[in-house]
Amino acid sequence: MIRSFVAAIAGALFLAVAAHKSEAQGPETGALQTILQENADLVANASRQTVQEVLDVLVASDLPEVPDFLATWNTRELYQRQSDGLFVYVEDPDADPLTLLDISTGEVVGTATSREVDQLRPNRGVQGVIAATLVQFRLTSDDPEDRLAALASIESDPEESHLALLRDLVETEEDGRVRRRAEALLPALVIAFADADEPRVEAIRSLAGNVSLSARATLNPLLSTQVRISEALPEGENIARELRPGTDALSREDAYAMLVEDGLATPLIPRRTRADTLAANIVDGAAGGVPVETLNTEEARDRAYATLVEAGQADPAPTEAEIDAALDAHVFYEVYREDSAAVTDAARATLDGIETRVAFYRFLDLSLDGLSLASIYFLAAIGLAITFGVMGVINMAHGEFIMLGAYTGYVVQSVVANETLSIAIAIPLAFAVTFAAGVAMERLVIRWLYHRPLETLLATFGISIALQQIIRLIFGALTQPLSPPDWLAGSVSLNDVVSISSIRIAIFLLGAVFFVLLWLILNRTRLGLEVRAVTQNPKMAASMGINPDRINMLTFGLGSGIAGIAGVAIGLFAQVVPDLGQNYIVQSFMTVVVGGVGNIFGTLVGAFMIGSLQKAIEFMNPSNTLAAQTYMILFVILFIQFRPRGIIALRGRAAGD
């Protein structure tokens, strides 16, 4: 009985002590909360100098919830309850009251008003230190995207501690994308943070031939310089070059201004200041003993001013001889901000090689731009080459057939939502619409004006204006969207210098396809045989049973239909407006005339010449594209003077025989 009583008393005392201890400790806490409570003041009042101590403890803990905690803290979403100092997350910061969540489990631990909790707001310095610590967690993440994000963070804000982490990642990484990104980033960190020159020089040389912007951005700071002045070239400094005052590198005025700024020479007195000083010291009609009426030369004013300086009435001004003496007494030179000559020598040699490659790739990029523009001009002009070459008709409405094709694509796309399917439907439909429009135009107007070029030009010009106004009445004057499919929305990049849009590539391929098709039609079909016969000698063709009238109609329709397809292609990257065709009619005629009327090979060569030359002119004068158009017209005028029939001329009616 006594033993049972004693046991009961002991149990009661134990429960009382446990309850008291539990009450003193507050709510149950996890391992992360325990660490934070032990460093509560450092967390709540973190500074750039003290936060690393807490971060080291958290990293050493190896707790899985630490990365999420650091990310939350860094984004200022960490709170501390005032009543017991508990660190918590908040479910909805805008709610009232706030729902508090455990930092380890995410479970609800209570509610509180905004006055009962403190939101921890680390400053930018603390955020930077936390972000640097987060990098090592992301680099060891199982998700490759997290590791890529960590590498992007390193690239934007590299630190010395990242170098060892990056080296370890390069050795152990299995994902190809992450490994390539890490290998590309590693040289920059080695160059920036390695202790010895040898690994830095090796890292610099590893960038040889790398034309990426990041590689050049890594090397350029190594070659940055600052101008210094001394009485003689110092020894032990990494000097880039000596500067001679009075040369392009350093003007005489700038050199002397630097001496004045460093307190090594007497400041210059501006002429205006001298004149004001003389005016303020005129006594009895003279300034500095020189009569005012004689102060009409610089020499007289200098003499008067010198007198005032001797009398202490003006600040001294250096003479030309004194300026020369001050410049001769000092050496001006550029010194690298990088102390190691071995590093700057390697950087200079590597960067020179890169710049040579960049120049080559810029030429290649310019050539691709010219080829891309040539393919657009070829596609726009090939229909005109057929009608103009076979029929001798100057069709000023050819640009409007291009515009009709673009609007056909817009109408189809407004009905068929899928971009790929809509373009596939629009291409043959645009051909059909513009083919029919071309046949109608030939039957109703052109056929009555053969061998009357002036009347044909005026009639087709009037038709072009009418077509523009009709489209403007139907669709309005605003730009209409013709969106390319997603697989045509991007670009193909060889490197950071050379790239070409996917649409331009598609247009080039489309132009190549049409070139082959037209060549096959003109050289491997009966229609082509009849077209060539009518082109060479229409009267002889008629005597052989060929109907020139029918051939003219089909030829005009074919040329107009191809213009419609060109309109769909051009509308994918140009603005679809009623005057779209006017932007290509002049280039189309130039392409046909330069290449050779009525010859698709000539049209191809002419398009390449016009496109390449225009891009070259735009490259030399990029701020004025109108000038490029003007120069192109002048070039065509001069070219025609020496070769009026074009590069590849046909004989027969198209050549004027």
C-alpha positions as CSV (number, residue, x, y, z in Angstrom):
1,M,0.0,0.0,0.0
2,I,2.7,2.4,1.0
3,R,4.8,1.4,-2.1
4,S,1.7,2.1,-4.3
5,F,1.2,5.4,-2.7
6,V,4.8,6.4,-3.2
7,A,4.7,5.4,-6.9
8,A,1.5,7.4,-7.4
9,I,3.1,10.5,-5.8
10,A,6.3,10.0,-8.0
11,G,4.2,9.7,-11.1
12,A,2.3,12.8,-10.3
13,L,5.5,14.8,-9.7
14,F,7.0,13.5,-13.0
15,L,3.9,14.6,-14.9
16,A,3.9,18.0,-13.3
17,V,7.6,18.5,-14.1
18,A,7.1,17.3,-17.6
19,A,4.1,19.6,-18.1
20,H,6.1,22.6,-16.7
21,K,9.0,21.8,-18.9
22,S,6.8,21.5,-21.9
23,E,5.1,24.8,-21.1
24,A,8.5,26.5,-20.8
25,Q,9.7,25.1,-24.1
26,G,6.6,26.1,-26.1
27,P,5.2,24.1,-28.9
28,E,7.0,21.0,-30.3
29,T,9.7,22.0,-32.8
30,G,11.6,20.2,-35.5
31,A,15.4,20.1,-36.1
32,L,15.3,23.1,-38.4
33,Q,13.3,25.1,-36.0
34,T,15.7,24.2,-33.2
35,I,18.7,25.5,-35.3
36,L,16.9,28.7,-36.0
37,Q,15.9,29.2,-32.3
38,E,19.5,28.7,-31.3
39,N,20.5,31.5,-33.8
40,A,17.2,33.5,-33.6
41,D,18.9,36.9,-33.3
42,L,21.2,36.3,-36.3
43,V,18.2,35.2,-38.4
44,A,15.9,38.0,-37.3
45,N,18.5,40.7,-37.6
46,A,20.6,39.3,-40.4
47,S,23.4,41.4,-42.0
48,R,25.9,40.6,-44.7
49,Q,28.6,40.2,-42.2
50,T,26.7,37.8,-39.8
51,V,24.4,35.8,-42.0
52,Q,27.1,33.4,-43.2
53,E,27.4,32.0,-39.7
54,V,23.7,30.9,-39.8
55,L,24.0,29.6,-43.3
56,D,27.1,27.4,-42.5
57,V,25.1,25.8,-39.7
58,L,22.1,25.2,-41.9
59,V,24.3,23.7,-44.7
60,A,26.1,21.4,-42.2
61,S,22.7,20.1,-40.9
62,D,21.9,18.3,-44.2
63,L,18.2,18.8,-43.6
64,P,16.1,18.3,-46.7
65,E,13.9,21.3,-46.0
66,V,16.8,23.8,-45.8
67,P,16.8,24.7,-49.6
68,D,13.1,25.6,-49.4
69,F,13.6,27.5,-46.2
70,L,16.5,29.5,-47.7
71,A,14.4,30.3,-50.9
72,T,11.5,31.5,-48.7
73,W,13.8,33.6,-46.5
74,N,15.4,35.1,-49.6
75,T,12.1,36.1,-51.1
76,R,11.0,37.8,-47.8
77,E,8.2,35.3,-47.1
78,L,9.5,34.1,-43.7
79,Y,7.8,35.3,-40.5
80,Q,8.5,35.2,-36.8
81,R,5.7,34.9,-34.2
82,Q,6.2,37.6,-31.5
83,S,4.7,35.6,-28.6
84,D,7.3,32.7,-28.7
85,G,9.8,33.6,-31.4
86,L,8.6,30.7,-33.6
87,F,9.7,31.0,-37.3
88,V,6.8,30.2,-39.6
89,Y,5.5,30.5,-43.1
90,V,2.2,32.2,-43.9
91,E,-0.4,30.6,-46.2
92,D,-1.8,33.8,-47.6
93,P,-0.1,37.1,-46.7
94,D,-3.3,39.1,-47.5
95,A,-5.6,37.1,-45.3
96,D,-6.8,38.3,-41.9
97,P,-6.0,36.5,-39.6
98,L,-2.9,34.9,-41.0
99,T,-2.7,31.1,-41.2
100,L,0.8,30.1,-39.8
101,L,2.5,27.0,-41.3
102,D,5.3,24.9,-39.8
103,I,8.6,25.5,-41.7
104,S,9.4,21.8,-41.8
105,T,6.1,20.0,-42.4
106,G,3.9,22.8,-43.8
107,E,1.2,21.9,-41.3
108,V,-0.9,24.6,-39.7
109,V,0.5,25.7,-36.3
110,G,-2.0,28.5,-35.5
111,T,-3.3,31.8,-36.6
112,A,-2.2,35.4,-35.9
113,T,-2.9,38.9,-36.9
114,S,-0.4,40.9,-38.8
115,R,0.5,42.8,-35.6
116,E,1.4,39.5,-33.9
117,V,4.1,38.4,-36.3
118,D,7.2,40.1,-37.8
119,Q,7.9,39.7,-41.5
120,L,11.7,39.2,-42.0
121,R,13.0,41.4,-44.8
122,P,16.6,40.7,-45.6
123,N,18.4,43.5,-47.4
124,R,20.0,43.0,-50.9
125,G,23.3,42.2,-49.4
126,V,21.9,39.4,-47.2
127,Q,19.8,38.2,-50.2
128,G,23.0,37.9,-52.3
129,V,24.7,35.8,-49.7
130,I,21.6,33.5,-49.3
131,A,21.3,33.2,-53.1
132,A,25.0,32.1,-53.3
133,T,24.3,29.4,-50.7
134,L,21.3,28.3,-52.6
135,V,23.4,27.6,-55.6
136,Q,25.2,24.6,-54.1
137,F,21.9,23.0,-53.2
138,R,20.6,23.5,-56.8
139,L,23.8,22.2,-58.3
140,T,23.2,18.9,-56.4
141,S,19.5,18.7,-57.2
142,D,18.2,15.6,-59.0
143,D,16.3,17.9,-61.5
144,P,18.6,19.0,-64.4
145,E,16.5,22.2,-64.8
146,D,17.4,23.1,-61.2
147,R,21.1,22.6,-62.0
148,L,20.7,24.7,-65.2
149,A,19.0,27.5,-63.1
150,A,21.9,27.3,-60.6
151,L,24.4,27.7,-63.5
152,A,22.5,30.7,-64.8
153,S,22.6,32.2,-61.3
154,I,26.4,31.7,-61.2
155,E,26.8,33.3,-64.6
156,S,24.9,36.4,-63.6
157,D,26.6,36.8,-60.3
158,P,29.8,34.7,-60.0
159,E,31.6,34.3,-56.7
160,E,34.9,32.7,-55.7
161,S,33.1,30.0,-53.8
162,H,31.4,28.9,-57.0
163,L,34.7,27.8,-58.6
164,A,35.1,24.6,-56.6
165,L,31.4,23.7,-57.0
166,L,31.6,24.2,-60.7
167,R,34.8,22.0,-61.0
168,D,33.1,19.2,-59.1
169,L,30.0,19.5,-61.3
170,V,32.0,19.2,-64.5
171,E,33.7,16.0,-63.3
172,T,30.5,14.3,-62.1
173,E,27.7,15.7,-64.3
174,E,26.0,13.1,-66.6
175,D,23.3,15.3,-68.3
176,G,24.7,16.6,-71.6
177,R,23.0,20.0,-71.5
178,V,24.1,20.7,-67.9
179,R,27.7,19.5,-68.6
180,R,28.1,21.7,-71.7
181,R,26.8,24.7,-69.9
182,A,29.1,24.1,-66.9
183,E,32.1,23.5,-69.2
184,A,31.3,26.8,-71.0
185,L,31.0,28.7,-67.7
186,L,34.1,27.2,-66.0
187,P,36.8,29.2,-67.9
188,A,35.2,32.5,-66.9
189,L,35.4,31.6,-63.2
190,V,38.9,30.2,-63.5
191,I,40.0,33.4,-65.1
192,A,38.3,35.5,-62.5
193,F,39.2,33.6,-59.3
194,A,42.1,31.3,-59.9
195,D,45.1,32.1,-57.7
196,A,47.9,31.3,-60.2
197,D,48.5,32.6,-63.7
198,E,49.0,29.2,-65.3
199,P,45.4,27.9,-64.9
200,R,44.1,31.4,-65.9
201,V,46.2,31.4,-69.1
202,E,45.1,27.9,-69.9
203,A,41.5,28.9,-69.4
204,I,41.9,31.8,-71.7
205,R,43.5,29.7,-74.4
206,S,40.6,27.2,-74.1
207,L,38.4,30.0,-75.4
208,A,40.3,30.3,-78.7
209,G,37.8,30.2,-81.6
210,N,34.8,30.7,-79.3
211,V,32.8,33.5,-80.9
212,S,30.0,33.5,-78.3
213,L,29.2,36.8,-76.6
214,S,30.0,35.2,-73.2
215,A,33.5,34.3,-74.3
216,R,34.2,37.8,-75.6
217,A,32.6,39.3,-72.4
218,T,35.0,37.2,-70.4
219,L,38.1,38.3,-72.3
220,N,37.4,42.0,-72.8
221,P,37.6,43.1,-69.1
222,L,41.1,41.5,-69.0
223,L,42.2,44.0,-71.6
224,S,40.5,47.1,-70.1
225,T,43.0,49.9,-69.4
226,Q,43.3,53.2,-67.6
227,V,45.4,56.2,-68.4
228,R,48.1,57.2,-66.0
229,I,50.7,60.0,-65.8
230,S,54.2,59.9,-64.3
231,E,57.5,61.4,-64.9
232,A,58.9,58.2,-66.4
233,L,57.5,54.8,-67.4
234,P,57.3,52.8,-64.2
235,E,58.7,49.3,-63.8
236,G,56.7,46.4,-62.6
237,E,53.4,47.6,-64.0
238,N,51.5,45.8,-66.8
239,I,51.7,48.7,-69.4
240,A,49.5,48.4,-72.5
241,R,51.1,51.3,-74.5
242,E,52.6,54.7,-74.2
243,L,50.5,57.6,-75.4
244,R,51.9,60.6,-77.2
245,P,50.1,63.9,-76.7
246,G,48.9,65.3,-80.1
247,T,48.1,62.0,-81.7
248,D,44.8,60.3,-82.4
249,A,45.1,58.3,-79.2
250,L,45.5,61.4,-77.0
251,S,45.0,64.9,-78.1
252,R,47.2,67.7,-76.7
253,E,44.3,69.4,-75.1
254,D,43.1,66.3,-73.3
255,A,46.6,65.5,-72.1
256,Y,47.1,68.9,-70.6
257,A,43.6,68.7,-69.0
258,M,44.7,65.5,-67.3
259,L,47.8,67.2,-65.9
260,V,45.6,70.0,-64.6
261,E,43.1,67.6,-63.0
262,D,46.0,65.8,-61.2
263,G,47.4,69.2,-60.0
264,L,50.5,68.8,-62.1
265,A,50.0,71.9,-64.3
266,T,48.5,75.4,-64.1
267,P,44.9,75.6,-65.3
268,L,44.1,77.2,-68.6
269,I,42.3,80.5,-68.7
270,P,39.5,80.5,-71.3
271,R,39.6,83.4,-73.8
272,R,36.2,84.5,-72.6
273,T,37.4,84.8,-69.0
274,R,40.5,86.7,-70.2
275,A,38.3,89.2,-72.1
276,D,36.0,89.6,-69.0
277,T,39.1,90.2,-66.8
278,L,40.4,92.9,-69.2
279,A,37.0,94.6,-69.3
280,A,36.9,94.6,-65.5
281,N,40.3,96.3,-65.3
282,I,39.9,99.2,-67.7
283,V,41.4,102.3,-66.2
284,D,41.7,105.6,-68.1
285,G,40.9,103.9,-71.4
286,A,43.5,101.2,-71.0
287,A,43.6,97.7,-69.7
288,G,46.9,96.5,-68.3
289,G,48.6,99.6,-69.8
290,V,47.3,98.8,-73.3
291,P,44.9,101.2,-74.8
292,V,41.5,99.7,-75.4
293,E,41.4,100.7,-79.0
294,T,44.5,98.6,-79.7
295,L,43.1,95.4,-78.0
296,N,41.9,94.1,-81.4
297,T,44.4,91.3,-81.7
298,E,45.1,88.2,-79.6
299,E,48.7,89.3,-79.2
300,A,47.7,92.7,-77.7
301,R,45.2,91.0,-75.4
302,D,47.8,88.5,-74.2
303,R,50.2,91.3,-73.5
304,A,47.6,93.3,-71.5
305,Y,46.6,90.2,-69.6
306,A,50.2,89.4,-68.7
307,T,50.6,92.8,-67.3
308,L,47.5,92.3,-65.1
309,V,49.0,88.9,-63.9
310,E,52.3,90.7,-62.9
311,A,50.3,93.2,-61.0
312,G,48.4,90.5,-59.2
313,Q,45.1,91.5,-60.7
314,A,44.5,88.3,-62.7
315,D,45.1,84.6,-62.4
316,P,48.2,83.4,-64.2
317,A,47.6,81.6,-67.5
318,P,50.2,79.2,-68.9
319,T,51.8,80.1,-72.2
320,E,52.2,77.7,-75.1
321,A,55.8,77.2,-74.2
322,E,54.8,76.3,-70.6
323,I,52.2,73.9,-71.8
324,D,54.7,72.1,-74.1
325,A,57.2,72.0,-71.2
326,A,54.6,70.4,-68.9
327,L,53.6,67.8,-71.4
328,D,57.3,67.0,-72.2
329,A,58.0,66.6,-68.5
330,H,55.4,63.8,-68.1
331,V,54.8,60.4,-69.6
332,F,51.2,59.3,-70.5
333,Y,50.5,55.6,-70.7
334,E,47.8,53.1,-70.5
335,V,48.1,50.3,-67.9
336,Y,46.0,47.2,-67.8
337,R,43.7,46.8,-64.9
338,E,44.9,43.2,-64.9
339,D,48.3,42.9,-63.2
340,S,49.6,39.8,-64.9
341,A,51.3,40.4,-68.2
342,A,51.0,36.7,-69.0
343,V,47.2,36.8,-68.6
344,T,46.8,40.0,-70.8
345,D,49.1,38.6,-73.5
346,A,47.1,35.4,-73.7
347,A,43.8,37.4,-73.7
348,R,45.0,39.7,-76.5
349,A,46.2,36.8,-78.7
350,T,43.0,34.8,-78.1
351,L,40.7,37.8,-78.6
352,D,42.5,38.7,-81.8
353,G,41.8,35.2,-83.1
354,I,38.2,35.4,-82.1
355,E,37.7,38.8,-83.8
356,T,39.1,37.3,-87.0
357,R,36.5,34.5,-86.8
358,V,33.8,36.9,-85.9
359,A,34.6,38.9,-89.0
360,F,34.3,35.8,-91.1
361,Y,31.0,34.8,-89.5
362,R,29.7,38.3,-90.0
363,F,30.4,38.0,-93.7
364,L,28.7,34.6,-93.7
365,D,25.7,36.1,-91.9
366,L,25.6,39.0,-94.4
367,S,25.7,36.4,-97.2
368,L,22.9,34.4,-95.7
369,D,20.8,37.6,-95.4
370,G,21.5,38.4,-99.0
371,L,20.6,34.9,-100.0
372,S,17.4,35.1,-97.9
373,L,16.5,38.5,-99.5
374,A,17.3,37.1,-103.0
375,S,14.9,34.2,-102.4
376,I,12.1,36.6,-101.5
377,Y,12.8,38.7,-104.6
378,F,13.0,35.6,-106.8
379,L,9.7,34.3,-105.5
380,A,8.1,37.7,-106.0
381,A,9.6,38.2,-109.5
382,I,9.4,34.8,-111.1
383,G,5.7,35.3,-112.1
384,L,6.6,38.6,-113.5
385,A,9.5,37.1,-115.5
386,I,7.0,34.7,-117.1
387,T,4.4,37.2,-118.1
388,F,6.9,39.9,-119.0
389,G,9.2,37.5,-120.9
390,V,6.6,35.6,-122.8
391,M,4.0,38.3,-123.5
392,G,6.0,41.5,-123.3
393,V,3.4,42.9,-121.0
394,I,4.5,45.4,-118.3
395,N,2.1,44.4,-115.6
396,M,2.1,47.1,-112.9
397,A,-0.6,45.1,-111.0
398,H,1.8,42.2,-110.3
399,G,2.3,43.5,-106.8
400,E,-1.4,43.4,-106.2
401,F,-1.5,39.7,-107.1
402,I,1.1,39.2,-104.3
403,M,-1.1,41.2,-102.0
404,L,-4.2,39.1,-103.0
405,G,-2.2,36.0,-102.1
406,A,-1.4,37.4,-98.7
407,Y,-5.0,38.2,-98.0
408,T,-6.1,34.8,-99.2
409,G,-3.8,33.3,-96.5
410,Y,-5.3,35.7,-93.9
411,V,-8.9,34.6,-94.8
412,V,-8.0,30.9,-94.6
413,Q,-6.3,31.4,-91.3
414,S,-9.2,33.2,-89.9
415,V,-11.4,30.2,-90.7
416,V,-8.8,27.4,-90.0
417,A,-7.2,27.9,-86.6
418,N,-4.4,25.5,-87.0
419,E,-1.5,27.5,-88.6
420,T,0.2,24.6,-90.3
421,L,-3.1,23.4,-91.9
422,S,-4.2,26.9,-92.8
423,I,-0.9,27.6,-94.7
424,A,-1.1,24.2,-96.5
425,I,-4.6,25.2,-97.6
426,A,-3.8,28.8,-98.4
427,I,-0.9,28.0,-100.8
428,P,-2.9,26.2,-103.5
429,L,-6.0,28.4,-102.8
430,A,-3.9,31.5,-103.3
431,F,-2.6,30.1,-106.6
432,A,-6.2,29.4,-107.7
433,V,-7.5,32.8,-106.7
434,T,-4.7,34.8,-108.4
435,F,-4.6,32.5,-111.4
436,A,-8.3,33.2,-112.0
437,A,-7.7,36.9,-111.4
438,G,-4.8,36.9,-113.9
439,V,-6.8,35.1,-116.5
440,A,-9.7,37.5,-116.1
441,M,-7.4,40.4,-116.3
442,E,-5.8,39.0,-119.5
443,R,-9.1,38.2,-121.1
444,L,-10.8,41.5,-120.2
445,V,-8.0,44.0,-120.6
446,I,-4.6,42.8,-121.6
447,R,-5.6,41.0,-124.8
448,W,-6.9,44.2,-126.3
449,L,-3.6,46.1,-125.6
450,Y,-0.9,43.8,-127.1
451,H,1.9,45.6,-128.8
452,R,0.8,48.8,-127.1
453,P,3.1,49.0,-124.1
454,L,2.2,52.5,-122.9
455,E,-1.5,51.8,-122.8
456,T,-0.8,48.4,-121.1
457,L,1.3,50.1,-118.4
458,L,-1.4,52.7,-117.7
459,A,-4.2,50.1,-117.7
460,T,-2.4,47.8,-115.3
461,F,-1.4,50.7,-113.1
462,G,-5.1,51.7,-112.9
463,I,-6.1,48.1,-112.1
464,S,-3.5,48.0,-109.3
465,I,-5.0,51.1,-107.7
466,A,-8.5,49.6,-108.1
467,L,-7.5,46.3,-106.4
468,Q,-5.9,48.2,-103.5
469,Q,-9.1,50.2,-102.9
470,I,-11.3,47.1,-103.2
471,I,-9.2,45.3,-100.5
472,R,-9.2,48.4,-98.4
473,L,-13.0,48.6,-98.5
474,I,-13.4,44.9,-97.6
475,F,-10.7,44.4,-95.0
476,G,-9.8,48.0,-93.9
477,A,-6.5,49.7,-94.0
478,L,-5.1,48.2,-90.8
479,T,-2.6,45.4,-90.7
480,Q,-4.1,41.9,-90.8
481,P,-2.4,39.0,-89.0
482,L,-1.0,36.1,-90.9
483,S,0.8,34.0,-88.2
484,P,3.4,31.4,-89.1
485,P,3.2,28.0,-87.5
486,D,5.2,27.5,-84.3
487,W,7.9,25.5,-86.1
488,L,8.5,28.5,-88.3
489,A,8.5,31.1,-85.5
490,G,12.1,30.6,-84.4
491,S,15.4,30.9,-86.0
492,V,18.4,28.6,-86.8
493,S,21.6,29.8,-85.1
494,L,25.0,28.6,-86.0
495,N,26.5,30.6,-83.2
496,D,26.1,34.1,-81.5
497,V,27.0,35.8,-84.8
498,V,25.2,33.7,-87.5
499,S,21.5,33.1,-87.4
500,I,18.6,33.1,-89.9
501,S,14.9,33.0,-89.2
502,S,13.1,29.8,-90.0
503,I,10.6,31.6,-92.2
504,R,13.4,32.9,-94.4
505,I,14.7,29.3,-94.8
506,A,11.2,28.1,-95.7
507,I,10.9,30.8,-98.3
508,F,14.3,29.9,-99.7
509,L,13.2,26.3,-100.0
510,L,9.9,27.3,-101.5
511,G,11.8,29.4,-104.1
512,A,14.0,26.4,-104.9
513,V,11.0,24.2,-105.3
514,F,9.3,26.6,-107.7
515,F,12.5,27.1,-109.7
516,V,12.7,23.3,-110.3
517,L,9.0,23.0,-111.0
518,L,9.0,25.9,-113.5
519,W,12.1,24.5,-115.2
520,L,10.4,21.1,-115.5
521,I,7.2,22.7,-116.9
522,L,9.1,24.8,-119.4
523,N,11.5,22.1,-120.6
524,R,9.7,18.8,-120.0
525,T,6.0,19.4,-120.8
526,R,4.0,20.2,-123.9
527,L,2.8,23.5,-122.4
528,G,6.4,24.5,-121.8
529,L,7.3,23.6,-125.4
530,E,4.4,25.8,-126.7
531,V,5.4,28.6,-124.3
532,R,8.9,28.5,-125.6
533,A,7.7,28.4,-129.2
534,V,5.5,31.4,-128.7
535,T,8.3,33.2,-126.9
536,Q,10.8,32.6,-129.7
537,N,8.5,33.2,-132.7
538,P,4.8,33.6,-132.2
539,K,3.9,33.6,-135.9
540,M,5.8,30.4,-136.6
541,A,4.3,28.8,-133.5
542,A,0.8,29.7,-134.8
543,S,1.6,28.2,-138.2
544,M,2.5,25.0,-136.4
545,G,-1.0,24.7,-134.8
546,I,-0.2,26.4,-131.5
547,N,-2.8,28.9,-130.3
548,P,-0.7,31.9,-129.1
549,D,-3.8,33.5,-127.6
550,R,-4.5,30.5,-125.4
551,I,-0.8,30.3,-124.4
552,N,-0.8,34.0,-123.5
553,M,-3.8,33.5,-121.3
554,L,-2.4,30.4,-119.5
555,T,1.0,32.1,-119.2
556,F,-0.4,35.2,-117.6
557,G,-2.5,33.1,-115.3
558,L,0.5,31.0,-114.3
559,G,2.6,34.1,-113.6
560,S,-0.2,35.6,-111.5
561,G,-0.8,32.3,-109.6
562,I,2.9,32.1,-108.6
563,A,2.6,35.7,-107.4
564,G,-0.3,34.7,-105.2
565,I,1.9,31.9,-103.6
566,A,4.6,34.4,-103.1
567,G,2.1,36.6,-101.3
568,V,1.3,33.9,-98.8
569,A,5.0,33.4,-98.1
570,I,5.8,37.1,-97.8
571,G,2.7,37.7,-95.6
572,L,4.2,35.4,-93.0
573,F,6.8,37.9,-92.0
574,A,5.7,41.2,-93.7
575,Q,2.7,43.3,-92.8
576,V,-0.5,42.3,-94.7
577,V,-1.8,45.6,-95.8
578,P,-3.5,46.7,-99.0
579,D,-0.3,48.3,-100.4
580,L,1.8,45.2,-99.6
581,G,2.6,44.6,-103.3
582,Q,4.0,48.1,-103.8
583,N,7.0,47.2,-101.6
584,Y,8.0,44.5,-104.1
585,I,7.0,45.6,-107.6
586,V,10.1,47.8,-108.1
587,Q,12.5,45.1,-106.9
588,S,10.6,42.5,-109.1
589,F,11.1,44.6,-112.2
590,M,14.8,45.2,-111.4
591,T,15.3,41.5,-110.8
592,V,13.7,40.6,-114.2
593,V,15.6,43.3,-116.1
594,V,19.0,42.6,-114.6
595,G,18.6,38.8,-114.9
596,G,17.3,38.7,-118.4
597,V,13.7,39.0,-119.6
598,G,11.8,35.7,-119.9
599,N,14.5,33.5,-118.4
600,I,14.1,31.8,-115.1
601,F,17.8,31.2,-114.7
602,G,18.3,34.9,-115.4
603,T,15.7,35.8,-112.8
604,L,17.5,33.6,-110.3
605,V,20.8,35.2,-110.9
606,G,19.3,38.7,-110.9
607,A,17.5,38.1,-107.6
608,F,20.8,36.9,-106.1
609,M,22.6,40.0,-107.4
610,I,20.0,42.5,-106.3
611,G,19.5,40.9,-102.9
612,S,23.2,40.5,-102.1
613,L,24.0,44.1,-103.3
614,Q,21.2,45.6,-101.3
615,K,22.3,43.8,-98.1
616,A,25.9,44.9,-98.7
617,I,24.7,48.6,-99.1
618,E,22.6,48.3,-96.0
619,F,25.5,46.9,-94.1
620,M,27.7,49.9,-95.1
621,N,24.9,52.4,-94.3
622,P,22.6,50.6,-91.8
623,S,20.8,53.8,-90.6
624,N,19.4,54.6,-94.1
625,T,17.5,51.9,-95.9
626,L,16.1,54.4,-98.3
627,A,19.6,55.2,-99.5
628,A,20.1,51.5,-100.3
629,Q,17.0,51.5,-102.5
630,T,18.3,54.6,-104.3
631,Y,21.7,53.1,-104.9
632,M,20.1,49.9,-106.2
633,I,18.1,51.9,-108.8
634,L,21.2,53.7,-109.9
635,F,23.0,50.4,-110.2
636,V,20.3,49.0,-112.4
637,I,20.3,52.1,-114.6
638,L,24.1,51.8,-115.1
639,F,23.9,48.0,-115.6
640,I,21.3,48.4,-118.3
641,Q,23.5,50.8,-120.2
642,F,26.2,48.2,-120.5
643,R,24.0,45.1,-120.8
644,P,20.5,46.1,-121.9
645,R,19.3,42.5,-122.3
646,G,20.3,41.4,-118.9
647,I,22.7,38.7,-117.7
648,I,21.1,35.8,-119.5
649,A,19.1,37.2,-122.5
650,L,16.7,35.3,-124.7
651,R,16.3,35.7,-128.4
652,G,12.9,36.2,-129.9
653,R,10.1,38.5,-129.0
654,A,11.1,38.8,-125.4
655,A,14.5,40.1,-126.5
656,G,13.0,42.6,-128.8
657,D,13.8,40.7,-132.1
